[in-house]
Amino acid sequence: MKLISSFVILLMFSSFSCKAQQTTATTLPVKEKTNTVITQTEPSSIIEEASVTTDSEVSNEDIQEETTGTIRGKVVYGGGEVRKVLNVIKDENTCGMEDLIDESLLTDKDGGLNWAVVSISSEIENGKSLDKLPSDRKLDQTTCVYTPHVVLVGVGQELTINNMDHTLHNVRTASFMNDVVNKVQIYIPNMPHPSDKTTFTEPEVVDVVCDVHGWMKAYVHVVEHAYNAVSGDNGNFELTEVPPGKYTLKVWHEKLGEMEQQIEVLPNETADITFTYKELKE
């Protein structure tokens, strides 16, 4: 009997030992799984990659801006200095308080030509936006003169036309591709100055006149890109942020016509150019 009891106790001890080993064996995978979750680094790797990509994109934009070039030049009239005074024969109290200069052909003492429009007429890839067009997109009538004499406006952009004078003006446009603008702007004492807004849908040169004062004239250049410039009173002009490449550069003037030249723009460099018009024969 004692022998049987001892045998039963031995069997029970062996069974308990085996269960303990099985329990220990089954807990190992759980620990390994827990360690795997704790050491997982995939989310932080993704965040680092996104951060690196963003920095790279910013760098590429900076590089693109740094690799553009500049076109700088001068428009010259071969006839030397030209400066004529207009003959004012109406509304002298408003229009004739000072000499009005004829801006249709106006140069400095060295022949630098004012109010010429220089533009890239060939195709431009990856250029700056039309919003960077160097212009206030405003046309004022002051002492019976349109100011500025030549204004740049992008296709679809708004042009504001103001009457700053204490007299009646009539604004009328003449063009082929765009709708005609015909506005009477009446000055009323102690009231805001008359102002109108208009847009143009097609690129072209639009003539602007005043039917009340026949000498008043301006030009609106409706353009499709920002690489246009109006020459200053010394004939100088500048086109900035030009992508590298070879281009056709065109100059326009209301009396002297158009000319073209070829030019190459290199990264981080300035390309110089001069346009010279021949003297007009009387």
HELIX and SHEET records of a PDB file:
HELIX    1   1 LYS A    2  ILE A   38  1                                  37    
HELIX    2   2 GLU A   42  GLU A   66  1                                  25    
HELIX    3   3 GLU A   92  CYS A   95  1                                   4    
HELIX    4   4 LEU A  130  LYS A  132  5                                   3    
SHEET    1   A 3 ASN A 236  VAL A 242  0                                        
SHEET    2   A 3 GLY A  69  TYR A  77 -1                                        
SHEET    3   A 3 THR A 270  TYR A 277  1                                        
SHEET    1   B 4 ASN A 228  VAL A 230  0                                        
SHEET    2   B 4 VAL A 117  ILE A 120 -1                                        
SHEET    3   B 4 GLY A 245  HIS A 253 -1                                        
SHEET    4   B 4 GLY A 257  VAL A 265 -1                                        
SHEET    1   C 4 VAL A 145  THR A 147  0                                        
SHEET    2   C 4 LYS A 138  THR A 142 -1                                        
SHEET    3   C 4 GLU A 158  ASN A 163  1                                        
SHEET    4   C 4 SER A 195  THR A 199 -1                                        
SHEET    1   D 5 VAL A 150  GLY A 154  0                                        
SHEET    2   D 5 LYS A 217  VAL A 223  1                                        
SHEET    3   D 5 GLU A 204  CYS A 210 -1                                        
SHEET    4   D 5 HIS A 169  ALA A 174 -1                                        
SHEET    5   D 5 ASN A 182  GLN A 185 -1                                        
END                                                                             
